């Protein structure tokens, strides 16, 4: 059994960061907690049961844009050359 729970945080309308599960545990934890987000108490209880938490890396918008520009430029140069 995989004991690493991958999560990401999101803030809505300037409020506090909310913890969303993005790993294979998502559906089971939603059933267990009755919510899409985890509270501090949920996280503490899961850690006491032996689970670990790993934050998903957020993709940089600038990095994605840069990669897209490079890819498009490459496609243009190969089709026009």
N, CA, C and O atoms as a CHARMM CRD file, in Angstrom:
* protein
*
  324
    1    1 UNK  N      0.84000  -1.18500   0.00000 PROA 1      0.00000
    2    1 UNK  CA     0.00000   0.00000   0.00000 PROA 1      0.00000
    3    1 UNK  C      0.88300   1.24700   0.00000 PROA 1      0.00000
    4    1 UNK  O      1.85300   1.34000   0.75300 PROA 1      0.00000
    5    2 UNK  N      0.53300   2.18700  -0.84800 PROA 2      0.00000
    6    2 UNK  CA     1.25800   3.45000  -0.94200 PROA 2      0.00000
    7    2 UNK  C      0.83600   4.34800   0.21900 PROA 2      0.00000
    8    2 UNK  O     -0.34700   4.65100   0.37400 PROA 2      0.00000
    9    3 UNK  N      1.79300   4.76900   1.02700 PROA 3      0.00000
   10    3 UNK  CA     1.46200   5.59500   2.19400 PROA 3      0.00000
   11    3 UNK  C      1.82900   7.05900   2.00200 PROA 3      0.00000
   12    3 UNK  O      1.81000   7.83300   2.95900 PROA 3      0.00000
   13    4 UNK  N      2.16400   7.44700   0.76800 PROA 4      0.00000
   14    4 UNK  CA     2.47600   8.85200   0.48700 PROA 4      0.00000
   15    4 UNK  C      1.25200   9.49300  -0.15500 PROA 4      0.00000
   16    4 UNK  O      0.79200   9.06300  -1.21300 PROA 4      0.00000
   17    5 UNK  N      0.74100  10.51100   0.49000 PROA 5      0.00000
   18    5 UNK  CA    -0.42200  11.24500  -0.00900 PROA 5      0.00000
   19    5 UNK  C      0.08000  12.52500  -0.65700 PROA 5      0.00000
   20    5 UNK  O      0.65400  13.38700   0.00800 PROA 5      0.00000
   21    6 UNK  N     -0.14400  12.63800  -1.96300 PROA 6      0.00000
   22    6 UNK  CA     0.28900  13.83100  -2.68300 PROA 6      0.00000
   23    6 UNK  C     -0.85000  14.85400  -2.65500 PROA 6      0.00000
   24    6 UNK  O     -2.01500  14.51400  -2.86300 PROA 6      0.00000
   25    7 UNK  N     -0.49000  16.10300  -2.39600 PROA 7      0.00000
   26    7 UNK  CA    -1.51000  17.15100  -2.28000 PROA 7      0.00000
   27    7 UNK  C     -1.03400  18.43500  -2.94400 PROA 7      0.00000
   28    7 UNK  O      0.14800  18.60100  -3.24400 PROA 7      0.00000
   29    8 UNK  N     -1.97700  19.32900  -3.16200 PROA 8      0.00000
   30    8 UNK  CA    -1.65700  20.68000  -3.60400 PROA 8      0.00000
   31    8 UNK  C     -2.50400  21.64800  -2.79100 PROA 8      0.00000
   32    8 UNK  O     -3.55900  21.28100  -2.27400 PROA 8      0.00000
   33    9 UNK  N     -2.04000  22.86500  -2.68300 PROA 9      0.00000
   34    9 UNK  CA    -2.79200  23.86800  -1.94200 PROA 9      0.00000
   35    9 UNK  C     -3.33400  24.90900  -2.90600 PROA 9      0.00000
   36    9 UNK  O     -2.70700  25.24500  -3.91100 PROA 9      0.00000
   37   10 UNK  N     -4.49700  25.40100  -2.57700 PROA 10     0.00000
   38   10 UNK  CA    -5.14000  26.45300  -3.37000 PROA 10     0.00000
   39   10 UNK  C     -5.75900  27.45100  -2.41200 PROA 10     0.00000
   40   10 UNK  O     -6.26900  27.09100  -1.35100 PROA 10     0.00000
   41   11 UNK  N     -5.70400  28.70300  -2.80700 PROA 11     0.00000
   42   11 UNK  CA    -6.33300  29.76200  -2.03000 PROA 11     0.00000
   43   11 UNK  C     -7.46200  30.34500  -2.86900 PROA 11     0.00000
   44   11 UNK  O     -7.28100  30.63600  -4.05100 PROA 11     0.00000
   45   12 UNK  N     -8.61000  30.51000  -2.26000 PROA 12     0.00000
   46   12 UNK  CA    -9.76200  31.05400  -2.97400 PROA 12     0.00000
   47   12 UNK  C    -10.13400  32.42000  -2.39900 PROA 12     0.00000
   48   12 UNK  O    -10.37700  32.56100  -1.20000 PROA 12     0.00000
   49   13 UNK  N    -10.17100  33.41600  -3.27300 PROA 13     0.00000
   50   13 UNK  CA   -10.57800  34.76500  -2.89100 PROA 13     0.00000
   51   13 UNK  C     -9.75300  35.32200  -1.73400 PROA 13     0.00000
   52   13 UNK  O    -10.28400  36.01300  -0.86500 PROA 13     0.00000
   53   14 UNK  N     -8.45500  35.02300  -1.72400 PROA 14     0.00000
   54   14 UNK  CA    -7.56400  35.57500  -0.71200 PROA 14     0.00000
   55   14 UNK  C     -7.65300  34.90700   0.64700 PROA 14     0.00000
   56   14 UNK  O     -7.03400  35.36600   1.60700 PROA 14     0.00000
   57   15 UNK  N     -8.41200  33.83000   0.73700 PROA 15     0.00000
   58   15 UNK  CA    -8.54700  33.11400   2.00700 PROA 15     0.00000
   59   15 UNK  C     -7.33200  32.24400   2.27800 PROA 15     0.00000
   60   15 UNK  O     -6.35400  32.28300   1.53300 PROA 15     0.00000
   61   16 UNK  N     -7.39700  31.46200   3.34200 PROA 16     0.00000
   62   16 UNK  CA    -6.26700  30.59500   3.67600 PROA 16     0.00000
   63   16 UNK  C     -6.10900  29.47500   2.64100 PROA 16     0.00000
   64   16 UNK  O     -7.06100  29.10900   1.95200 PROA 16     0.00000
   65   17 UNK  N     -4.89200  28.94300   2.54900 PROA 17     0.00000
   66   17 UNK  CA    -4.64700  27.82900   1.63600 PROA 17     0.00000
   67   17 UNK  C     -5.43800  26.60500   2.08200 PROA 17     0.00000
   68   17 UNK  O     -5.47100  26.26300   3.26400 PROA 17     0.00000
   69   18 UNK  N     -6.06900  25.95800   1.12000 PROA 18     0.00000
   70   18 UNK  CA    -6.80900  24.72800   1.37200 PROA 18     0.00000
   71   18 UNK  C     -6.00200  23.56100   0.80400 PROA 18     0.00000
   72   18 UNK  O     -5.35200  23.70800  -0.23100 PROA 18     0.00000
   73   19 UNK  N     -6.03700  22.41800   1.46000 PROA 19     0.00000
   74   19 UNK  CA    -5.26500  21.25000   1.05500 PROA 19     0.00000
   75   19 UNK  C     -6.16300  20.30100   0.25700 PROA 19     0.00000
   76   19 UNK  O     -7.15400  19.78900   0.77800 PROA 19     0.00000
   77   20 UNK  N     -5.80800  20.07300  -1.01300 PROA 20     0.00000
   78   20 UNK  CA    -6.53800  19.17300  -1.90200 PROA 20     0.00000
   79   20 UNK  C     -5.66600  17.96100  -2.21100 PROA 20     0.00000
   80   20 UNK  O     -4.49300  18.11300  -2.55200 PROA 20     0.00000
   81   21 UNK  N     -6.22100  16.77700  -2.09600 PROA 21     0.00000
   82   21 UNK  CA    -5.50300  15.55400  -2.39500 PROA 21     0.00000
   83   21 UNK  C     -5.50800  15.34800  -3.92000 PROA 21     0.00000
   84   21 UNK  O     -6.54900  15.47800  -4.56300 PROA 21     0.00000
   85   22 UNK  N     -4.33400  15.02700  -4.49100 PROA 22     0.00000
   86   22 UNK  CA    -4.24300  14.80000  -5.93300 PROA 22     0.00000
   87   22 UNK  C     -3.68600  13.40900  -6.25200 PROA 22     0.00000
   88   22 UNK  O     -3.39600  13.10800  -7.41000 PROA 22     0.00000
   89   23 UNK  N     -3.53700  12.57200  -5.23900 PROA 23     0.00000
   90   23 UNK  CA    -2.99900  11.22900  -5.46200 PROA 23     0.00000
   91   23 UNK  C     -4.12000  10.20400  -5.50700 PROA 23     0.00000
   92   23 UNK  O     -5.30100  10.54900  -5.47000 PROA 23     0.00000
   93   24 UNK  N     -3.73000   8.94600  -5.58800 PROA 24     0.00000
   94   24 UNK  CA    -4.68900   7.84400  -5.67000 PROA 24     0.00000
   95   24 UNK  C     -5.59700   7.74000  -4.44800 PROA 24     0.00000
   96   24 UNK  O     -6.60500   7.03400  -4.48500 PROA 24     0.00000
   97   25 UNK  N     -5.25100   8.42900  -3.37900 PROA 25     0.00000
   98   25 UNK  CA    -6.02800   8.38500  -2.14300 PROA 25     0.00000
   99   25 UNK  C     -7.22700   9.34100  -2.14900 PROA 25     0.00000
  100   25 UNK  O     -8.03100   9.33800  -1.21600 PROA 25     0.00000
  101   26 UNK  N     -7.34200  10.14200  -3.17900 PROA 26     0.00000
  102   26 UNK  CA    -8.33200  11.22200  -3.22000 PROA 26     0.00000
  103   26 UNK  C     -9.75400  10.74800  -2.93900 PROA 26     0.00000
  104   26 UNK  O    -10.41700  11.27900  -2.04800 PROA 26     0.00000
  105   27 UNK  N    -10.22200   9.77000  -3.67900 PROA 27     0.00000
  106   27 UNK  CA   -11.61500   9.33800  -3.54700 PROA 27     0.00000
  107   27 UNK  C    -11.89100   8.74900  -2.16200 PROA 27     0.00000
  108   27 UNK  O    -12.90700   9.07000  -1.54500 PROA 27     0.00000
  109   28 UNK  N    -11.00000   7.89800  -1.67600 PROA 28     0.00000
  110   28 UNK  CA   -11.19800   7.27000  -0.36700 PROA 28     0.00000
  111   28 UNK  C    -11.19900   8.31400   0.75200 PROA 28     0.00000
  112   28 UNK  O    -11.99600   8.21900   1.68500 PROA 28     0.00000
  113   29 UNK  N    -10.31600   9.30300   0.66400 PROA 29     0.00000
  114   29 UNK  CA   -10.26300  10.33600   1.70500 PROA 29     0.00000
  115   29 UNK  C    -11.48200  11.25000   1.64300 PROA 29     0.00000
  116   29 UNK  O    -11.94300  11.73300   2.67700 PROA 29     0.00000
  117   30 UNK  N    -12.00300  11.48900   0.45900 PROA 30     0.00000
  118   30 UNK  CA   -13.23100  12.27600   0.33900 PROA 30     0.00000
  119   30 UNK  C    -14.40200  11.52700   0.97500 PROA 30     0.00000
  120   30 UNK  O    -15.23800  12.12500   1.65200 PROA 30     0.00000
  121   31 UNK  N    -14.45200  10.22600   0.75200 PROA 31     0.00000
  122   31 UNK  CA   -15.50000   9.41000   1.36600 PROA 31     0.00000
  123   31 UNK  C    -15.36700   9.43300   2.89300 PROA 31     0.00000
  124   31 UNK  O    -16.36100   9.56500   3.60800 PROA 31     0.00000
  125   32 UNK  N    -14.14900   9.30600   3.37500 PROA 32     0.00000
  126   32 UNK  CA   -13.89000   9.23600   4.81100 PROA 32     0.00000
  127   32 UNK  C    -14.18500  10.56000   5.51500 PROA 32     0.00000
  128   32 UNK  O    -14.80500  10.57300   6.57800 PROA 32     0.00000
  129   33 UNK  N    -13.74600  11.66900   4.92900 PROA 33     0.00000
  130   33 UNK  CA   -13.87400  12.97000   5.58900 PROA 33     0.00000
  131   33 UNK  C    -15.15200  13.71500   5.22600 PROA 33     0.00000
  132   33 UNK  O    -15.58300  14.60400   5.96000 PROA 33     0.00000
  133   34 UNK  N    -15.75900  13.35700   4.09900 PROA 34     0.00000
  134   34 UNK  CA   -16.96100  14.05400   3.65200 PROA 34     0.00000
  135   34 UNK  C    -16.68000  15.41100   3.03900 PROA 34     0.00000
  136   34 UNK  O    -17.58300  16.23600   2.90400 PROA 34     0.00000
  137   35 UNK  N    -15.42300  15.64500   2.66500 PROA 35     0.00000
  138   35 UNK  CA   -15.04500  16.93300   2.08000 PROA 35     0.00000
  139   35 UNK  C    -13.90900  16.74500   1.08400 PROA 35     0.00000
  140   35 UNK  O    -13.18700  15.74900   1.13800 PROA 35     0.00000
  141   36 UNK  N    -13.75200  17.70400   0.17700 PROA 36     0.00000
  142   36 UNK  CA   -12.67700  17.63300  -0.81500 PROA 36     0.00000
  143   36 UNK  C    -11.34500  18.13400  -0.27300 PROA 36     0.00000
  144   36 UNK  O    -10.30000  17.90200  -0.88100 PROA 36     0.00000
  145   37 UNK  N    -11.37500  18.81400   0.85900 PROA 37     0.00000
  146   37 UNK  CA   -10.14500  19.35800   1.44300 PROA 37     0.00000
  147   37 UNK  C     -9.86300  18.68900   2.78300 PROA 37     0.00000
  148   37 UNK  O    -10.76600  18.16300   3.43400 PROA 37     0.00000
  149   38 UNK  N     -8.58900  18.71900   3.18100 PROA 38     0.00000
  150   38 UNK  CA    -8.21000  18.15200   4.47700 PROA 38     0.00000
  151   38 UNK  C     -7.93200  19.26700   5.46900 PROA 38     0.00000
  152   38 UNK  O     -7.35100  20.29700   5.12700 PROA 38     0.00000
  153   39 UNK  N     -8.35600  19.04300   6.69900 PROA 39     0.00000
  154   39 UNK  CA    -8.06600  19.98700   7.77200 PROA 39     0.00000
  155   39 UNK  C     -6.77600  19.56800   8.47900 PROA 39     0.00000
  156   39 UNK  O     -6.22400  18.50100   8.21400 PROA 39     0.00000
  157   40 UNK  N     -6.31700  20.41700   9.36700 PROA 40     0.00000
  158   40 UNK  CA    -5.12400  20.10500  10.14700 PROA 40     0.00000
  159   40 UNK  C     -5.34200  18.82700  10.95600 PROA 40     0.00000
  160   40 UNK  O     -4.43000  18.00800  11.07000 PROA 40     0.00000
  161   41 UNK  N     -6.53600  18.64800  11.51700 PROA 41     0.00000
  162   41 UNK  CA    -6.84500  17.44400  12.29500 PROA 41     0.00000
  163   41 UNK  C     -6.82100  16.19000  11.42600 PROA 41     0.00000
  164   41 UNK  O     -6.34100  15.14200  11.85900 PROA 41     0.00000
  165   42 UNK  N     -7.33800  16.29600  10.20100 PROA 42     0.00000
  166   42 UNK  CA    -7.29300  15.16100   9.28000 PROA 42     0.00000
  167   42 UNK  C     -5.84600  14.75800   9.02000 PROA 42     0.00000
  168   42 UNK  O     -5.49600  13.57900   9.07900 PROA 42     0.00000
  169   43 UNK  N     -5.01900  15.74600   8.73500 PROA 43     0.00000
  170   43 UNK  CA    -3.60900  15.49200   8.41000 PROA 43     0.00000
  171   43 UNK  C     -2.88400  14.87100   9.60100 PROA 43     0.00000
  172   43 UNK  O     -2.12100  13.91900   9.43900 PROA 43     0.00000
  173   44 UNK  N     -3.12100  15.40700  10.79000 PROA 44     0.00000
  174   44 UNK  CA    -2.48700  14.85800  11.99600 PROA 44     0.00000
  175   44 UNK  C     -2.89700  13.40500  12.23000 PROA 44     0.00000
  176   44 UNK  O     -2.05800  12.57700  12.58600 PROA 44     0.00000
  177   45 UNK  N     -4.18000  13.08700  12.03300 PROA 45     0.00000
  178   45 UNK  CA    -4.66300  11.72200  12.23200 PROA 45     0.00000
  179   45 UNK  C     -4.05300  10.77400  11.19800 PROA 45     0.00000
  180   45 UNK  O     -3.66700   9.65500  11.53500 PROA 45     0.00000
  181   46 UNK  N     -3.96700  11.21000   9.95900 PROA 46     0.00000
  182   46 UNK  CA    -3.38000  10.37500   8.91500 PROA 46     0.00000
  183   46 UNK  C     -1.89000  10.14000   9.16000 PROA 46     0.00000
  184   46 UNK  O     -1.38400   9.04600   8.91300 PROA 46     0.00000
  185   47 UNK  N     -1.18800  11.16600   9.64500 PROA 47     0.00000
  186   47 UNK  CA     0.22800  10.99700   9.98400 PROA 47     0.00000
  187   47 UNK  C      0.38800   9.99700  11.12600 PROA 47     0.00000
  188   47 UNK  O      1.32000   9.19300  11.11800 PROA 47     0.00000
  189   48 UNK  N     -0.51100  10.04100  12.10400 PROA 48     0.00000
  190   48 UNK  CA    -0.46300   9.10200  13.22500 PROA 48     0.00000
  191   48 UNK  C     -0.68900   7.66400  12.75200 PROA 48     0.00000
  192   48 UNK  O     -0.23200   6.71900  13.39400 PROA 48     0.00000
  193   49 UNK  N     -1.39500   7.50100  11.63000 PROA 49     0.00000
  194   49 UNK  CA    -1.62800   6.17600  11.05300 PROA 49     0.00000
  195   49 UNK  C     -0.48900   5.72900  10.13700 PROA 49     0.00000
  196   49 UNK  O     -0.52800   4.62800   9.58800 PROA 49     0.00000
  197   50 UNK  N      0.52100   6.57900   9.97200 PROA 50     0.00000
  198   50 UNK  CA     1.68500   6.20200   9.17700 PROA 50     0.00000
  199   50 UNK  C      1.74600   6.78200   7.78000 PROA 50     0.00000
  200   50 UNK  O      2.63500   6.42700   7.00600 PROA 50     0.00000
  201   51 UNK  N      0.82400   7.66400   7.44000 PROA 51     0.00000
  202   51 UNK  CA     0.85200   8.28700   6.12100 PROA 51     0.00000
  203   51 UNK  C      1.83100   9.46000   6.11600 PROA 51     0.00000
  204   51 UNK  O      2.04400  10.12400   7.13100 PROA 51     0.00000
  205   52 UNK  N      2.41500   9.69100   4.94800 PROA 52     0.00000
  206   52 UNK  CA     3.30000  10.83300   4.74400 PROA 52     0.00000
  207   52 UNK  C      2.65200  11.74100   3.70500 PROA 52     0.00000
  208   52 UNK  O      1.83000  11.29400   2.90500 PROA 52     0.00000
  209   53 UNK  N      3.02400  13.01000   3.72000 PROA 53     0.00000
  210   53 UNK  CA     2.46100  13.97500   2.78400 PROA 53     0.00000
  211   53 UNK  C      3.56000  14.57900   1.92400 PROA 53     0.00000
  212   53 UNK  O      4.64800  14.90100   2.40200 PROA 53     0.00000
  213   54 UNK  N      3.24300  14.72200   0.63600 PROA 54     0.00000
  214   54 UNK  CA     4.19200  15.30200  -0.31100 PROA 54     0.00000
  215   54 UNK  C      3.43300  16.31500  -1.15500 PROA 54     0.00000
  216   54 UNK  O      2.42300  15.98900  -1.77800 PROA 54     0.00000
  217   55 UNK  N      3.93400  17.54900  -1.16900 PROA 55     0.00000
  218   55 UNK  CA     3.25600  18.59300  -1.93800 PROA 55     0.00000
  219   55 UNK  C      3.62800  18.49400  -3.40600 PROA 55     0.00000
  220   55 UNK  O      4.80400  18.39400  -3.75500 PROA 55     0.00000
  221   56 UNK  N      2.61800  18.52300  -4.26200 PROA 56     0.00000
  222   56 UNK  CA     2.82700  18.48500  -5.70300 PROA 56     0.00000
  223   56 UNK  C      3.46900  19.79700  -6.12900 PROA 56     0.00000
  224   56 UNK  O      3.05700  20.87300  -5.69600 PROA 56     0.00000
  225   57 UNK  N      4.47000  19.69600  -6.97300 PROA 57     0.00000
  226   57 UNK  CA     5.14500  20.89100  -7.47300 PROA 57     0.00000
  227   57 UNK  C      4.20400  21.67700  -8.37300 PROA 57     0.00000
  228   57 UNK  O      3.58200  21.12700  -9.28100 PROA 57     0.00000
  229   58 UNK  N      4.11200  22.95800  -8.10600 PROA 58     0.00000
  230   58 UNK  CA     3.29800  23.81000  -8.96300 PROA 58     0.00000
  231   58 UNK  C      4.11100  24.16900 -10.19500 PROA 58     0.00000
  232   58 UNK  O      5.28200  24.53500 -10.09800 PROA 58     0.00000
  233   59 UNK  N      3.47400  24.05800 -11.35200 PROA 59     0.00000
  234   59 UNK  CA     4.15000  24.37900 -12.59100 PROA 59     0.00000
  235   59 UNK  C      4.16800  25.88900 -12.76200 PROA 59     0.00000
  236   59 UNK  O      3.15300  26.56500 -12.59100 PROA 59     0.00000
  237   60 UNK  N      5.31500  26.38900 -13.09600 PROA 60     0.00000
  238   60 UNK  CA     5.47200  27.82000 -13.30500 PROA 60     0.00000
  239   60 UNK  C      4.77700  28.22700 -14.60000 PROA 60     0.00000
  240   60 UNK  O      4.98400  27.60800 -15.64300 PROA 60     0.00000
  241   61 UNK  N      3.96000  29.26100 -14.52900 PROA 61     0.00000
  242   61 UNK  CA     3.27400  29.74900 -15.72700 PROA 61     0.00000
  243   61 UNK  C      4.29700  30.25800 -16.73800 PROA 61     0.00000
  244   61 UNK  O      4.16000  30.01800 -17.93800 PROA 61     0.00000
  245   62 UNK  N      5.31600  30.95700 -16.25800 PROA 62     0.00000
  246   62 UNK  CA     6.33800  31.47800 -17.16300 PROA 62     0.00000
  247   62 UNK  C      7.11300  30.35100 -17.81900 PROA 62     0.00000
  248   62 UNK  O      7.44200  30.43200 -19.00200 PROA 62     0.00000
  249   63 UNK  N      7.41100  29.29300 -17.06100 PROA 63     0.00000
  250   63 UNK  CA     8.11000  28.14500 -17.62500 PROA 63     0.00000
  251   63 UNK  C      7.28000  27.47600 -18.70400 PROA 63     0.00000
  252   63 UNK  O      7.80900  27.10300 -19.75100 PROA 63     0.00000
  253   64 UNK  N      6.00000  27.32200 -18.46600 PROA 64     0.00000
  254   64 UNK  CA     5.11100  26.69900 -19.44400 PROA 64     0.00000
  255   64 UNK  C      5.00900  27.54900 -20.69600 PROA 64     0.00000
  256   64 UNK  O      5.01600  27.02600 -21.81000 PROA 64     0.00000
  257   65 UNK  N      4.91300  28.85300 -20.51400 PROA 65     0.00000
  258   65 UNK  CA     4.82200  29.76400 -21.64100 PROA 65     0.00000
  259   65 UNK  C      6.10700  29.72700 -22.45900 PROA 65     0.00000
  260   65 UNK  O      6.06800  29.71900 -23.68900 PROA 65     0.00000
  261   66 UNK  N      7.23300  29.70400 -21.77800 PROA 66     0.00000
  262   66 UNK  CA     8.52700  29.64500 -22.44800 PROA 66     0.00000
  263   66 UNK  C      8.66200  28.36200 -23.25800 PROA 66     0.00000
  264   66 UNK  O      9.12400  28.38800 -24.39900 PROA 66     0.00000
  265   67 UNK  N      8.25800  27.23500 -22.66400 PROA 67     0.00000
  266   67 UNK  CA     8.31500  25.94600 -23.37300 PROA 67     0.00000
  267   67 UNK  C      7.41500  25.96200 -24.59800 PROA 67     0.00000
  268   67 UNK  O      7.78200  25.43700 -25.64900 PROA 67     0.00000
  269   68 UNK  N      6.24400  26.55900 -24.46900 PROA 68     0.00000
  270   68 UNK  CA     5.29700  26.63700 -25.57500 PROA 68     0.00000
  271   68 UNK  C      5.87600  27.47300 -26.72000 PROA 68     0.00000
  272   68 UNK  O      5.76600  27.09600 -27.88700 PROA 68     0.00000
  273   69 UNK  N      6.48500  28.59800 -26.38300 PROA 69     0.00000
  274   69 UNK  CA     7.07700  29.47200 -27.40600 PROA 69     0.00000
  275   69 UNK  C      8.20000  28.74100 -28.13400 PROA 69     0.00000
  276   69 UNK  O      8.30000  28.81600 -29.35900 PROA 69     0.00000
  277   70 UNK  N      9.04900  28.02900 -27.37900 PROA 70     0.00000
  278   70 UNK  CA    10.14400  27.27400 -28.00500 PROA 70     0.00000
  279   70 UNK  C      9.60000  26.21100 -28.94300 PROA 70     0.00000
  280   70 UNK  O     10.09800  26.04500 -30.05600 PROA 70     0.00000
  281   71 UNK  N      8.56900  25.48600 -28.49300 PROA 71     0.00000
  282   71 UNK  CA     7.99600  24.41800 -29.30800 PROA 71     0.00000
  283   71 UNK  C      7.36100  24.98100 -30.57800 PROA 71     0.00000
  284   71 UNK  O      7.54300  24.43000 -31.66300 PROA 71     0.00000
  285   72 UNK  N      6.61900  26.07500 -30.44100 PROA 72     0.00000
  286   72 UNK  CA     5.97500  26.68500 -31.60100 PROA 72     0.00000
  287   72 UNK  C      7.01000  27.22100 -32.57500 PROA 72     0.00000
  288   72 UNK  O      6.85100  27.08100 -33.78800 PROA 72     0.00000
  289   73 UNK  N      8.06900  27.83300 -32.05700 PROA 73     0.00000
  290   73 UNK  CA     9.13800  28.36000 -32.91000 PROA 73     0.00000
  291   73 UNK  C      9.81300  27.22900 -33.66900 PROA 73     0.00000
  292   73 UNK  O     10.10900  27.36000 -34.85600 PROA 73     0.00000
  293   74 UNK  N     10.05400  26.12100 -32.98300 PROA 74     0.00000
  294   74 UNK  CA    10.68300  24.96800 -33.63000 PROA 74     0.00000
  295   74 UNK  C      9.78300  24.42000 -34.75000 PROA 74     0.00000
  296   74 UNK  O     10.26700  24.10400 -35.83700 PROA 74     0.00000
  297   75 UNK  N      8.49000  24.30900 -34.48300 PROA 75     0.00000
  298   75 UNK  CA     7.54900  23.80800 -35.48600 PROA 75     0.00000
  299   75 UNK  C      7.50300  24.73600 -36.69100 PROA 75     0.00000
  300   75 UNK  O      7.45600  24.27600 -37.83200 PROA 75     0.00000
  301   76 UNK  N      7.51700  26.04600 -36.44100 PROA 76     0.00000
  302   76 UNK  CA     7.49400  27.00600 -37.54900 PROA 76     0.00000
  303   76 UNK  C      8.75900  26.91800 -38.39300 PROA 76     0.00000
  304   76 UNK  O      8.69600  26.98900 -39.62000 PROA 76     0.00000
  305   77 UNK  N      9.89600  26.76500 -37.74500 PROA 77     0.00000
  306   77 UNK  CA    11.15400  26.72700 -38.48400 PROA 77     0.00000
  307   77 UNK  C     11.26500  25.43400 -39.30900 PROA 77     0.00000
  308   77 UNK  O     11.87600  25.44100 -40.37800 PROA 77     0.00000
  309   78 UNK  N     10.69100  24.34100 -38.83200 PROA 78     0.00000
  310   78 UNK  CA    10.78000  23.08400 -39.59100 PROA 78     0.00000
  311   78 UNK  C      9.76600  23.03000 -40.71900 PROA 78     0.00000
  312   78 UNK  O      9.98500  22.30900 -41.69300 PROA 78     0.00000
  313   79 UNK  N      8.66500  23.76500 -40.62800 PROA 79     0.00000
  314   79 UNK  CA     7.65500  23.73700 -41.67700 PROA 79     0.00000
  315   79 UNK  C      7.92800  24.78300 -42.75900 PROA 79     0.00000
  316   79 UNK  O      7.50000  24.62200 -43.90200 PROA 79     0.00000
  317   80 UNK  N      8.63700  25.84800 -42.40300 PROA 80     0.00000
  318   80 UNK  CA     8.91000  26.90800 -43.38600 PROA 80     0.00000
  319   80 UNK  C     10.28700  26.78400 -44.00100 PROA 80     0.00000
  320   80 UNK  O     10.58700  27.46300 -44.98300 PROA 80     0.00000
  321   81 UNK  N     11.13800  25.92300 -43.44100 PROA 81     0.00000
  322   81 UNK  CA    12.53600  25.84300 -43.88900 PROA 81     0.00000
  323   81 UNK  C     12.71200  24.73900 -44.80500 PROA 81     0.00000
  324   81 UNK  O     13.82000  24.51000 -45.29100 PROA 81     0.00000
